[in-house]
Amino acid sequence: MMESKVVDQKKILFVVIVLLVAVIAVFAFLNRSNEDLREDQILIKSGDTMLGILTVADLQELPAVQKKMVVKSTGGIKKHEFTGAPLLDVLNSIDPGLSQKYTRIITRGIDNYTSGVEMSEVLRPNNVFIVYADYGKPLKTKTGEEGAMQIIIYQDEFGQRFTNYLTSMELQ
């Protein structure tokens, strides 16, 4: 009798594990992207329309801004001295009218971390930047290579909406 209960419990555990694996597979399938996302470039789009592609070299052609920040997070307090360009300058380099046509930007990293920035935040001076260096050193990609880019929001002291390993921005 006791052996029968153990066998039944093992069967139930096996079924639960199979169901969890199936759920994970479904979510992975639904979250996949048809785009060729790479950490050394940012795809800028609106719906299915590609508006532009940016690299670190493109950002370096814009006037560079240095931003000293202290970010408070669950990992502790981290100090940074980022180098980058205001997101508004980046958008204007593609099309000067973009900030007037759209109200929100959805940012996504190579790790599928997704965040949102309101255009009103982008229009606020000294607030939203795409950065490519910290203390003068290039940001590292998820695989440890140079060339990553990141969204920072200067007025977000906790950094919860920062998008590391930035690969795409969708204007809405």
N, C-alpha and C positions, 0 to 999 in steps of 0.2 A: 504494500500500500504506500509506504514512504517513498519507494523507488518510483512509483507511478506519479506522485506529486512532483518529484524532482524532474522527471522527464517532461511533464506538462509545463513546468516553469521554464525549462530550457527551450521548449518549443515556443512559448510566449515571448521569451527574450529574443529568440531568433527572428520571429515575425516583427517585433518592434524595431529591431535593428534594420531589417530589410525595408520596412516602411520609412524609417528615417533616411536611409540612403536614397530611396526613391524621391522623397521630398526634397532633399538637397540637390539631387540631379535635376529635378524640375525647376527649382529656383535658379540653378546655375544656367540652365538653358534659357530661361526667361530673361536673365540679366546679361546675357551675352550681347556683344555689340557687333554689328556688321562692319564697323569702321576699322581701319588699320590704325589703331592707336599706338603712338610711339612716345616715349618720354622726352625725346629731343625735339618735339614739335607740338604745337597747340593747334587743333582744328577749331576754327570759329565758324559756327553755323547758325542758321535759323530754320528750324524744321528740317526739311531735306535739302535746303539750299546751303551750299558751302560759300561762306563769305570770305574766308582767307585761311592761310596757314602761317603760323609764326614760329620762328626758331630763336634760340638765344642770340644768334648773330643779328637777327631783325630787331630784337629788343635793344641790343647794344648800339644800334644806329640812332635810337631815340635818346633824348637827353637823360642821363643817368641821375638817379636820386638815391641818396644814402638815408636809410631809416634805422635809427637806433630804437630797439624795442625790448621790453621785458615782458615775457609771456608767462602767465601763471597757469599751470595745468596740474593735473593729478600727478604728473611725473616730477613736479617741483617748479621752481622758477628758473627760466632760461633767458639769458641775455643774447641779443642778436644785434648785428649791424648789417642789415640787408642792403643790397644794391639791386636796383630795378628801375621800372618805369611806371608812372601812374597808369592805371587801366584806362582812364579816359584818353590819354595820349595814344595808347595802343589802339583803341577803337577808332580814334580819329585818323590814325595812319592807314587804316583800311578803308574807312568811309566816314567823313566828318558828320554825317547825319545819323549814324547808328544810335547815338545816345538819345536822340529825339524820337526814333522809330520804335524803340523797345523799352520795356519797363523793368525787366528782370533778366539776370544772367544765371544760368545753372552751370556750375563748374564741376568737372569730373577729373579724378586722378586715375593713374594706371591701375591702382588698387580698387577701383570702382567707388572710392569715397566720393560722395556727391554733396554739394552745398549750394546755397543760393545767395545772391547778392542783388539787392534792389538797385535800380539805376540811380535812384536818388542818393544812394551811398556812394556810387561811382562819381556822381557829379559834385559831391561834397569835396572841397579842396583837402589835400593832404590825408586821404583816407584809404583808398583801395589801390593796391599795386600788384604788378607781376614782378617777382624778384627772381634773380638767377644766381646770386652770390650772397654769402654770409661771411663777414670779416674778410672780404676780398677773395675768398676761395669759391670756386664754382659749386653750386649745389649738386649733391650726388643723386643719381637715379636710384630707384629701388634695387637695382643690381650692382650699385657701387660705382657706376661710371659717372663722368662729369657731364653736365648738360641738362639737369633737371630745372624745372621752373615751378614756381609756387605762387598762389594768390595769398596775399596778406591783407588784412583789414586793420588799419592802424588803430581805429577806435574800438577794436574787439580785443580787450586785454587778456582774455582767456584763450584766444586762438582757436576756438571751436569751429569756426567756419573757414579757417585756413585750408586750402586744398594743396597738399603736397603732391609731388609727381604729376603736376597738371598736364592733362592731355587734350581736354576739349572744353569749350565754352559754348553753351547754346543760348542764344539771345531769344527772349520771348517777349 
